[in-house]
């Protein structure tokens, strides 16, 4: 990685939200190893609080769909209301229409990554969402 790329990553803050401590730590370790600044939360309410403390600094919300106290879609929707440029990547053991139906979520073009994933696949997807994805479109269908 060149110095310019490394500096850009250091300015990129990612909020990782997952109720499973092992999953959260794995994602945090992979991202920090690539030079990203990582904040984390174990549940919906804590994620809202972390976001409030770092408003305007978070480039990507990386959240599990299933969370203690809520779900990742509703979290993304709440944060996008106050920070419209926020990028979002949902991570789940079940991705796509199956998880949308289970949680009663609208269909749409929101970004998901199925678990388990290889670290290189994970990093490539994070980079893709940061660089090319549109901000989270709450209520998109």
C-alpha positions, 0 to 999 in steps of 0.5 A: 500500500502506498503512503497516499492510500494509507493516509486516506484510510487513516482518515476513513472511520468505520462504525462496526455494529454487531451483537456477536463479540467474535464477529465484531472483533474479527471485522475490527481487526481486519479493518484496523490491519488495513489502516482504517479508524474503527469504532464499534458498538454491540447493540442498536442503542450503543451504535446511536450513542457512538454515532452521536459522539462522532457525527460527521466523522463516520464514512461507513456503517458496517452493521449486522442485520440482527442486533440487540435492541433493533436491526441493522436496517433500522439503524442505518435508516436512523443514522442516514436521517441525520447524516445523508452521505453515510455509506452502509454495508449490512453483514448477515449469515443470511443475505438478500431477499430471504433476510428482507422477508424475515425482518419485514424490510423493504426490498431495494438496492442496499448493500449486503455481504453474506457471512462467512467471508474471506478477509480479502473479500470483506476488504474488497467489499468495504472498499467498493462501498466506500468508493462507488456505492451511493449513500444509504437510501432509507426506504428504497424499494 
